[in-house]
Amino acid sequence: MVNESKISSLPIWMTNLNDEDIAFIKRFVLSSGSLKEMANQYEVTYPTVRNRLDRLIEKIKLADSSTESEYIKLIKKLAIDEHIDFEAAKLLIEEYRKIKEDK
């Protein structure tokens, strides 16, 4: 069981990861960062693993960006997690920024 004080001392980027992300990172480290080995373990193609890693990288970068509003972070997270497509995310963010500029 995880201690609450340990959770509060985790970096923000780590607290935003789900169990699947953490399992992926663990496998990545244990395979010495070999995407080829990861593809074998997951029984998928190399590009599939590469795309998964790219999404994880974007999720971590997003959590570290402190200059963006919470709304923009949410929209980007939805796109990274493939709940909405990137074009829809771009449109929502552009419209949000226009509204903010008009105020």
C-alpha positions in Angstrom: 0.0 0.0 0.0 1.3 3.5 -0.9 1.8 6.0 1.9 -0.1 9.3 1.4 3.1 11.3 2.2 5.0 9.5 -0.5 2.3 10.3 -3.0 2.3 14.0 -2.1 6.1 14.1 -2.6 5.9 12.6 -6.1 6.6 15.1 -9.0 3.4 16.4 -10.7 4.2 14.6 -13.9 4.2 11.3 -12.1 0.9 11.8 -10.4 -0.8 12.4 -13.8 0.2 8.9 -15.1 -2.3 6.1 -15.0 -1.5 2.5 -14.1 -0.9 1.5 -17.8 1.6 4.4 -18.2 3.5 3.3 -15.1 3.6 -0.3 -16.3 4.9 0.8 -19.7 7.6 2.9 -18.0 8.6 -0.1 -15.9 8.8 -2.4 -18.9 10.8 0.3 -20.8 13.3 0.6 -18.0 13.6 -3.2 -17.5 14.2 -3.7 -21.3 17.0 -1.1 -21.1 15.0 1.3 -23.2 14.8 -1.0 -26.2 11.7 -0.3 -28.2 12.3 -3.4 -30.2 12.2 -5.5 -27.0 9.1 -3.6 -25.9 7.4 -4.5 -29.2 8.3 -8.1 -28.7 6.9 -8.1 -25.1 3.7 -6.4 -26.1 3.5 -8.5 -29.3 2.9 -5.3 -31.4 4.9 -3.5 -34.1 7.8 -1.2 -33.4 5.8 1.9 -34.6 3.0 1.0 -32.2 5.4 1.1 -29.3 7.0 4.3 -30.6 3.6 6.0 -30.8 2.8 4.9 -27.3 6.1 6.3 -26.0 5.5 9.5 -27.9 2.1 9.9 -26.3 3.6 9.3 -22.9 6.3 11.9 -23.5 3.7 14.4 -24.5 1.7 13.6 -21.3 4.8 14.2 -19.2 5.7 17.4 -21.0 2.1 18.6 -20.5 2.2 18.0 -16.8 5.5 20.0 -16.6 4.1 23.0 -18.4 3.1 25.5 -15.8 2.4 28.4 -18.1 -0.8 27.0 -19.7 -4.2 27.2 -18.3 -5.9 24.2 -16.8 -8.4 24.2 -19.7 -5.7 24.0 -22.3 -3.9 21.2 -20.4 -7.2 19.3 -20.2 -7.8 19.6 -23.9 -4.3 18.5 -24.7 -4.6 15.6 -22.3 -7.8 14.5 -24.0 -6.0 14.5 -27.3 -3.0 12.7 -26.0 -5.2 10.0 -24.5 -7.1 9.8 -27.8 -10.4 10.9 -26.4 -10.6 13.6 -29.0 -8.6 14.0 -32.2 -5.8 16.5 -32.5 -7.7 18.7 -35.0 -10.6 19.1 -32.6 -8.1 19.9 -29.8 -6.4 22.5 -31.9 -9.7 24.1 -32.8 -10.8 24.2 -29.1 -7.6 25.7 -28.0 -7.5 28.4 -30.7 -11.1 29.4 -29.9 -10.3 29.5 -26.2 -7.3 31.7 -26.8 -9.4 34.1 -29.0 -12.0 34.4 -26.2 -9.3 35.1 -23.7 -7.8 37.8 -25.9 -11.1 39.5 -26.3 -11.5 40.0 -22.6 
